[in-house]
């Protein structure tokens, strides 16, 4: 079983990674969509962490939703490009975060 505090930490780290990834996509490739999507995903995940202190089901559910949505987005992108960075890596990380959030909600 994963504790609520552990998944809050995982989601917090995930939010930071999403934000950094969006900024890196903008800096390296000049991709405004990467910047916007990365920061929006990070903000939603951080909101999930904040909400989870008052309502674990609502907050962790939001974190799970974001992770599952990104598994879909990055999984499709990986299947199209076959590039491990960043699509493959983010699909794997998002899958792990979604699995841990689901475990936390089930426990």
Buried (B, 14 or more C-beta within 10 A) or exposed (E): EBEBEEBBEBBBEBBEBBBEBBBBBBEEEEBEEBBEBBBBBBBBBBBBBEBBEEEBEEBBBBBBBBBBBBBEBBBEBBEEEEEEEBBBBBBBBBBBBBBBBBBBBEE
